[in-house]
Amino acid sequence: MGDVPVRDRCHLDAVLRLFTTALVALALVLPAAAAAGLTRSEQALLRRVNDVRAHYGLRTLRPDVHLERAARAHSAEMLTSGVFTHGDFGGRMRQFDVVASLAGENIAWGTGSQGSAAGVISMWLASPGHRANLLNPSYRRIGVASLLGSFQGYRGAHVVTADFAG
């Protein structure tokens, strides 16, 4: 550090340590802050997704606001239209500014226990295509939506979208 007095170097070291600590804390808080806008059922779904991935030795997925908006818009569209389909997935990813080399989507709907996070995850694990998305090691980010309403003649239905990106 050349001509810097010892006491100034100590002060500089303390400032750098404080700055580094703040950055680490921020890195830990950001995923939780991103998930703060999720409903209780969406938080439960995100927890279940990450629990399953951890069980299989995969890294957890971090919430992504672009994917969350895309997922929420898609669940809302399905709930409003009464149509259960992926629709224009690629167009939706572009519309919500999702940038990824790899992306996928799982959808589900159900009432009662079939609409719960545990019920949705069980259905996805039983379906080869949905299971492949859920356990894809290349995915790093996720957006989830679980909207409640009347769907295809059933009251109290959860219409669920999970958008994944790597």
Backbone torsions as a table, in degrees:
resi	resn	phi	psi	omega
1	MET	NA	11.8	170.1
2	GLY	61.6	-122.4	-172.0
3	ASP	-92.3	13.6	-178.4
4	VAL	-77.3	128.1	178.9
5	PRO	-60.0	151.5	-176.2
6	VAL	-56.1	-45.2	-177.4
7	ARG	-64.3	-33.5	177.6
8	ASP	-70.3	-35.4	176.9
9	ARG	-65.4	-40.1	178.3
10	CYS	-63.1	-42.1	178.4
11	HIS	-63.8	-43.6	179.3
12	LEU	-63.2	-42.5	177.0
13	ASP	-60.7	-42.1	179.6
14	ALA	-64.2	-41.9	179.2
15	VAL	-64.2	-43.4	179.0
16	LEU	-63.4	-40.6	177.6
17	ARG	-63.3	-43.1	179.1
18	LEU	-63.0	-43.3	179.5
19	PHE	-63.1	-44.0	179.3
20	THR	-63.0	-43.2	178.0
21	THR	-61.0	-42.3	179.2
22	ALA	-63.5	-40.7	178.7
23	LEU	-64.2	-42.3	178.8
24	VAL	-63.5	-44.4	178.8
25	ALA	-61.4	-41.9	179.4
26	LEU	-63.6	-41.3	179.3
27	ALA	-62.8	-33.1	178.9
28	LEU	-77.4	-30.9	-175.7
29	VAL	-83.7	-32.7	-174.2
30	LEU	-56.3	-47.1	178.5
31	PRO	-60.4	-39.7	178.3
32	ALA	-66.1	-38.0	178.9
33	ALA	-66.2	-38.3	178.6
34	ALA	-64.4	-35.7	-179.0
35	ALA	-81.0	-9.2	-176.5
36	ALA	-62.6	-25.7	-180.0
37	GLY	-82.5	0.4	-178.5
38	LEU	-81.8	147.0	173.9
39	THR	-70.6	171.8	179.2
40	ARG	-60.7	-43.1	-179.6
41	SER	-69.0	-33.2	176.5
42	GLU	-69.9	-38.7	176.0
43	GLN	-63.0	-40.5	178.6
44	ALA	-64.2	-40.8	178.7
45	LEU	-63.8	-45.8	178.3
46	LEU	-59.8	-43.6	177.7
47	ARG	-60.3	-45.4	-179.2
48	ARG	-63.7	-43.4	177.6
49	VAL	-56.4	-49.3	-177.1
50	ASN	-70.7	-32.0	175.2
51	ASP	-63.3	-44.2	179.5
52	VAL	-64.2	-44.4	179.9
53	ARG	-62.3	-42.7	178.8
54	ALA	-62.6	-39.6	178.4
55	HIS	-58.0	-34.5	179.5
56	TYR	-93.9	12.7	175.9
57	GLY	76.6	20.2	-179.8
58	LEU	-100.6	152.7	177.6
59	ARG	-69.1	152.3	178.4
60	THR	-73.6	156.7	178.7
61	LEU	-95.0	140.2	178.7
62	ARG	-100.2	143.7	179.7
63	PRO	-62.5	142.6	179.3
64	ASP	-129.2	125.0	-174.7
65	VAL	-64.0	-35.5	178.7
66	HIS	-66.7	-44.6	177.9
67	LEU	-66.2	-37.6	178.6
68	GLU	-62.5	-44.7	178.8
69	ARG	-63.7	-41.4	178.2
70	ALA	-63.1	-44.5	-179.9
71	ALA	-64.0	-44.4	-179.1
72	ARG	-64.1	-42.5	179.2
73	ALA	-63.1	-38.9	-178.2
74	HIS	-70.0	-44.1	177.5
75	SER	-61.6	-40.4	178.8
76	ALA	-63.2	-41.7	178.7
77	GLU	-63.7	-44.3	178.9
78	MET	-64.4	-42.0	-179.7
79	LEU	-63.3	-43.0	-179.4
80	THR	-68.8	-43.4	-175.3
81	SER	-83.8	-22.3	-176.0
82	GLY	75.2	14.2	-178.3
83	VAL	-110.1	129.0	-177.9
84	PHE	-101.6	98.7	-177.1
85	THR	-157.9	158.7	175.2
86	HIS	-74.9	-27.2	-179.7
87	GLY	63.3	-147.9	-178.1
88	ASP	-86.8	77.9	-176.7
89	PHE	-58.8	-49.1	-179.4
90	GLY	-60.4	-43.0	177.7
91	GLY	-62.4	-38.8	178.9
92	ARG	-66.5	-39.7	178.2
93	MET	-62.7	-41.3	177.5
94	ARG	-66.8	-43.1	-179.0
95	GLN	-58.2	-36.0	-177.5
96	PHE	-101.3	19.6	173.5
97	ASP	56.0	39.1	176.2
98	VAL	-82.8	120.2	178.8
99	VAL	-110.6	119.5	-178.0
100	ALA	-161.9	151.0	174.9
101	SER	-83.2	-17.9	-178.0
102	LEU	-147.9	135.2	178.4
103	ALA	-146.6	153.4	178.4
104	GLY	-153.4	171.2	-176.3
105	GLU	-146.7	138.0	169.8
106	ASN	-117.8	137.9	174.0
107	ILE	-127.6	157.0	178.4
108	ALA	-161.7	162.1	168.5
109	TRP	-152.6	151.9	178.8
110	GLY	-174.5	165.6	176.4
111	THR	-116.2	160.1	179.6
112	GLY	57.0	-136.7	-177.2
113	SER	-66.8	-25.1	177.9
114	GLN	-70.1	-20.8	177.6
115	GLY	-95.0	-4.6	179.0
116	SER	-75.5	165.1	178.1
117	ALA	-57.0	-44.6	-179.9
118	ALA	-63.2	-41.3	179.7
119	GLY	-65.8	-42.3	179.5
120	VAL	-64.4	-46.4	-179.6
121	ILE	-62.6	-39.7	177.8
122	SER	-61.0	-42.9	178.1
123	MET	-62.9	-43.6	-178.6
124	TRP	-64.7	-40.0	179.8
125	LEU	-67.3	-26.5	-179.8
126	ALA	-82.9	-10.1	-178.7
127	SER	-107.5	120.5	-175.9
128	PRO	-53.3	-45.1	-179.0
129	GLY	-67.2	-43.1	179.3
130	HIS	-68.7	-39.6	177.5
131	ARG	-60.3	-42.5	179.8
132	ALA	-60.6	-41.5	176.6
133	ASN	-64.7	-47.6	-177.0
134	LEU	-59.5	-36.6	-175.0
135	LEU	-107.3	17.4	179.6
136	ASN	-71.0	117.1	-177.3
137	PRO	-69.8	-14.3	-179.8
138	SER	-81.0	-17.1	179.3
139	TYR	-75.6	140.0	-179.6
140	ARG	-124.1	-23.9	-174.5
141	ARG	-128.1	158.6	-179.1
142	ILE	-149.3	151.7	168.0
143	GLY	-130.7	131.4	-179.3
144	VAL	-124.1	149.2	174.4
145	ALA	-143.6	137.9	175.0
146	SER	-139.8	101.1	-177.3
147	LEU	-103.8	140.3	-175.6
148	LEU	-104.3	134.5	177.3
149	GLY	177.2	-166.5	175.3
150	SER	-88.5	130.3	-177.5
151	PHE	-140.2	124.5	178.1
152	GLN	49.7	41.7	176.3
153	GLY	86.7	1.5	179.9
154	TYR	-109.8	125.7	175.0
155	ARG	-79.9	154.0	176.5
156	GLY	66.5	32.6	179.7
157	ALA	-90.5	139.3	171.2
158	HIS	-94.9	124.1	175.6
159	VAL	-107.1	116.9	-166.0
160	VAL	-116.8	136.3	171.6
161	THR	-131.5	135.6	170.3
162	ALA	-124.9	119.7	176.8
163	ASP	-107.5	129.9	-176.5
164	PHE	-114.0	149.0	175.6
165	ALA	-148.3	148.7	178.9
166	GLY	-129.6	NA	NA
